[in-house]
Amino acid sequence: MSENRRVVVTGMGIVSPVGSDMKTAWDNLISGYNGIGPITYFDTENYKAKLGAQVKDFDALQYMSKSDSLRTDLFAQYAVGAAVQAVEESGIIGNVDPERISVYYGSGIGGLDTLSKEMDKMTKRGPGRVSPLLVPMMIANMAAGQIAIRFNCKGPALPAVTACASGSNAIGEAMRLIRHGYADAVITGGSEASIVPIGVAGFINMKALSTAEDPEAASLPFDARRGGFVIGEGAGALVLEEYEHAVARGAKIYGEVCGYGSTCDAHHITAPHPEAEGGARAMVQALTEAGYTEADRVYVNAHGTGTPLNDKGETIAIKKALGEEAAYKALVSSTKSMTGHMLGAAGAVEAIACLKVLETGIVPPTINLKEADPDCDLNYVPNKAVEAEIDLCLSNSLGFGGHNACLAFRKVK
């Protein structure tokens, strides 16, 4: 197999708390729209955390039949919705051999809603009432499987299941698949739909979620008041394609996936390494592969969850990776301040944000950043988007289990 083929993005799609099409979502991100509000899917009276970032404008029947929607967990519905948007925009289907197009699509948890409902059914009514569709609706690879079936993708179809890094790992591994000649195109990204009682209760009891009741004071990346993340949901999808293949068919190119780093802290099941060693190493890997120089004007879409340890540690990682002088010059923001933490979908949606920054020259803000934390002292683009010429975008994802992923993007030259 040939090596070091260039990899570009020719289609993108999104289902998110700030919009379920590309234009709406991007317009809302750069205007500082807050997608967080009270959880409405179930009664939160007995829950310490009552806020979530729910998808508000998604209709599965836009993307699949009624009978298929009834056989598909919400996380896979979101995935198919985002993938259909990306594939239709790219025009890739019919322009590539089915055996040369793959699907690498992540989810941190998979069909938690289906599992929760069927467990309840079994407890109340016995094992005979459990749906025969439980397993195919629940398993985390089914988003990848559904997308592959929908578009007749006969190359490898794999999930990335690395908690909050799932979407980014899926994209990075998809890039390598094309780079090393195993595919000409890959539909990739991540999805999640875990705003269900058992999911929210689990995150609350591990003290990961913000218990704020005001949506404007809940998801507070890099702010001294931060006290946990806000659970979000949705999906992001990208069509990655070999550069020469894309040029030959006249495809619109959003940017190049030019670097990828993937490491493990090997430290703790939930807490990040206190010196951010693994996160910094993932960034260095991506920067090295991207040919980073000090002349590059850098934007970092931070993992930026709004948990005390994450934001402090990620600030350390950025300084270690870029060097302190360059880190202070870089623009850094957390779109999770608006979308909440979309878990397995986060990396995909944040990769899309990076590509839109390259396309538009507009950097989305970190909203509700009002009280500076001495441990978080970079330029986090507080409260308002800024216009800036950016040469290199980085997207960080740091997951439970110590999984770190960093993606690097450039304009195509």
N, C-alpha and C positions, 0 to 999 in steps of 0.2 A: 504494500500500500504506500502511496505517496505521502509525504509529510509537509507540514507547514503551508497548507493551502489557506488563503485568507477567507474569513467568515464574516458575512454581513447580515443585517436584519432587513427583511423586505416586507414584513407585515406585523401588525401589533393589534391586540384586542384586550379589552378590560371589562371586568364586572367588579364594581367597588362601592364602598360607602359614599364616595363623592361623585358617582356617576357610572353608568354601565354602557357607555360608548366612549370612544377616544376623545372626541371634542369636548363633551360635557365634563369628563373627568379631568382633563388637562386644564380647561378653563377654570374649574373649581380649585384645583391645586394652586394655580398661580394667583388666584384671587384671595387665597387664604380661607376658603370655605371649610367649616368644621362639620365633618360627617358623623360626629358622635352625638348620641342622644340616649334617652331611656330605652332599655331593652323592652321590646313589646312582644317577643315570641312566647314568653311565659311570665307568670306572676313572680316578681322578684321581691315580694314583701319580706321573705325570710333570708334574703341574700344580702351580704354586706356590700357587695358591688352591684350596682343597679344600672350602670351605663354600658353601652356597647356601640360599636360602629357597624350598624346593620346595612346590608344592601337594600335599597329602597325601590328601585325601578327596574327590576329584572323579571322578565316573563319567559320561562323556559319554553313555552310554546312558540316563541319566535325562532327557536333553534332545533326543536325536536317535536315529534308527535306526542299527543296526549298519552298514548299507551306506553311510549318509551319513557316519558317523564315519570310515570307511575312506577317504573322499574329501575329508576336511577336516583341515587341519593343526591341531595342538594349540592354537595361539593363537586360531584361529577357534572351536574347540570351547569353549574357556574363554569367549570372547565370547558365544557363543550361550547357554551356561549362565547367565551373569550376566544377559543380556538377558531370558531366559525368566523368571527370578525377578522382575526389575523389572516386566516387562509384566504378569505374572500378579497381582502385588501392586497395580498401578495400576488394572487393569481398563479400560485405555484402548481396547483393540481391540474394535470394535463400537460404540464411542462417538465415533468420529471418521471422517470421510471418508478412505478410503485415499490420496487425492491430497493430503490435508492433514496427513499424518504422514510424517516424514522420519527418516533415520538418519544421524547424524554420529558416526562411531566410529573411534577412533585406534589405531595401533600404531606403535611406533618402528621395528620391523624387519620384522614380518610372519612368513612361514612359513620361518624359518631352519632348522628341523629338517628339513622336506621338502627344501629346497634342498641341505642338507648330505648327506642320504642319497642323493639322486639324483646329486649330483656324484660321490660315492663309487662309485655304480653305474656311471656313465659311464666313470670312470677304470679300473675293474677289468674291465668287461664290454662297453664300447663304447657309442656313442650310441644304438644301436637298442634298448637296454634301459632307457632313460630313460622314466619314466612319462608317458603323455599327460596326466596330471593335474598334472604338475609346476607349470605356470604358474598354473592356478586355485587350487592349494593354497598357492602361494608368495606371491602378490602381496598387498601390505599392505592393499588395499581390500576383501579378501574377507570380513573380519569384518563390515564394513558391508553388503556384498552378501548374505551369508548371513542376517543379521538381517532385512534388508528382504524377502527372499524368504519367510522363515519367517512374517512377520507382515503380508505384503501391503502394505508401505509404499511408496507410489508417488510420494511427494515426492522431493526430492533425497536421494541416498544417497552420502555422501562420507567418505573417511578424513581424519584429521589425522595427518600424519607429520612430527613435530617432535621426534624423539628423546624425551627424558624429559618434555617438555611436551605430548606428543601427547594424552593423556587430558584435560588441562585445556583445551587449545586446542579440542578437539572439543566440550566442554561449553560453552565461551564462545561459539563460533561458532553452536552450536545455540540458545543463548539469544538471540542476535541474530536468527536466522532467525525465531523466534517473535515477538520484540519488534517486528520491522518487518513482520510480517503475512504472511510467506511460508509459514508452517506454523502449525498449532494445537497440535501435539505433536511431539516428537523423542525417539527412543531414542538415547542418547548414552553415551559413556564411552571406555574403552580397554582393550586386552589385550596380553599379551606371553607368549611361551614360548621363551626364548632360552638356557635352561640346557642347551646342547648343546656338544660339544667345540670346534667352531670359534668359537662365540660366547664361551665362557669363555676360550679361548686368546687371542682378540683383545683382550678387556678386560684380561687379565693383562699382555699385552705392551705395552699402553699405560700400564701401571702405575696402573690405575684401581681394581683390586680389593684388598680387604683380604686379606693372606696369613696372618692369625691362624688358629690351629687350634682355639681355644676359642670356641664359639658365644657365650659370654657376654662375649667381648672382641673381637668381630669388627665388628659394626655399631655404631659409637660416635659418633653425631652430637653435635657440640659439645664432645666430651671431648678433653682435651689428648693422649690416646693414639691418637686416630683416625688411620687409615692407608689408607683407601679404603672403597669401598662393598661390600656383599655382594649378589651378583646374585639377584634374585627373579623371580617369575613370577605370572601370574594375570590377573584381569579385574575390572573394576567397570562397572556399567551403571546409568544413571538414566533415568527417564522425565520429561522436561521438558514442561510443559503451560502454555498460556495461562491466566492466573488465573481469569478469568470462566468459561471453559470448564470448568475443574476444579471451581469452586464450583457451577456449574449441575448437574453430574452427581453432586455429593456425594462427590467424591474426598477421600481423606485427603491432607493437604498437609504435607510435612516441613519445608518452608521455601521461601524465595524466593531465586532467583539474582538478586542485585540489583546486581552489579558485575563487570566483566571488564576486565583490562588485558592487552595483548599487545604486546611490543616485541622488538627484536633488539639485542644488544650491538654487532654489527658490529665485532667485535674479534678473535676467535680461534676455530678450529674446535672446540676442546674446553675451553680455559681460560675461566673467567668474567672479566668486566671487573674489574680490581683495585679500582676504586672503586664497583662494583656499580651503575653508572649505569642500565643497562637494567632490572635487577631492581627497583630502587627506582621507576623510572618506571612499570613495569607495576603495582606496588602502588598508586602514587598514582592511576593511571587507575581502578583498581578501587574505591579508597576514595572518589574523587570521585563516581563513578557511584552508589555505595552511599549517598551523603549522609552520610559520616562526620563526626562531631563529637567533640570531646575528652571528651564525656560518655559515649561508647560504651565499653562493656567489651568488650575485643577478645581473641579467641583466634586465633593464627596456627598453622596446620598447616604447618610449615616444609618446604621441599624437603629440607633436612637429611640429606645423603647420607652424611656421615662422611668426606668427603674434606677434606684440609686447606684448600684454597682455597675450596671451596664454602661451608663453614660460617662461615668468617671473613667472606666476602663477603656472605652472606645476612644475617648480623648487622648489617653496615653498611647493607644495603638496608632492613632493618626500621626502623633508627634514622632513616634519611633520610626514609622514607615517613611514619612516624607522628610523627616528632619524638622527641628523646631521652627527654623526660620520659614521654610516653605509651608509648614502647617499653619502658621499664623497668617500667611498670605492666601491660603486656600479658602474657598467658600464651602461651608458645610451646612447641610440642613436635614431635618428629619420630617419627611412627609407623614410619618406616623402621628404627628401632632394633629393631622386632619383625618387620616384614614383609620386611626387606631392601629393595633398590631394585627395584621391579617395572617399571621402565623405562616403556614406553608405557601401562601400566596404572596407574602410580603416581598420577597426577593424579586419575583417576576414583575410586580407592579412598580417597584422601585427601579428596576432595570429600565422599564418603559419610561419612567420619569427622567432618567439620565439621557436616554436617546432624544427625548423631547427638549431637554436643555440644549443638547448639541444642535438640534434643528432650529430652535427658536431664539436662542441666546437669552432666555429668561430662566432664572433660578428660583424655584419655589421656596417659600419661607418655612421657618419653624414658627408656627403660630403660638400665641399665649406664652411666649418667652419674655417674662417680665422681671424676674429676680435672678440676677447673675449668681452662679455658683463658682467660687474661686477654683474649684477642681475642674471646671468646664469653661475654659477661657479662650476658645477659638471663635471664629466668625461664623455663627450659626444662622445667619440671614434672618434675624429676628423679625417676625410679625408681618413683613412686607416683602414680596418678591423683588428681585433686583435684575436689571439687565447687565449681562456680562458676556464677554467673548471667552468661551471655554474651549480649551484644546483637548482635555482629558477628563473623563468622568469616571468615578469609582462608585460602586455600589457595595456596601458592606452588609453581610448577614451573619449573625452570631447566634447559634442555636443551642438549646438544652443538649446535654451530652458533650459539650465542648466543641461542637462543630462550627468551624469558621469558614466562610466563603467570601471572596471578593472578586467582582467582575470589573473589567476596565473596557471603556468604549471611547472611540475616536470618530471624527468625521472621516469619510473615505476621501483619500487623495489619490 
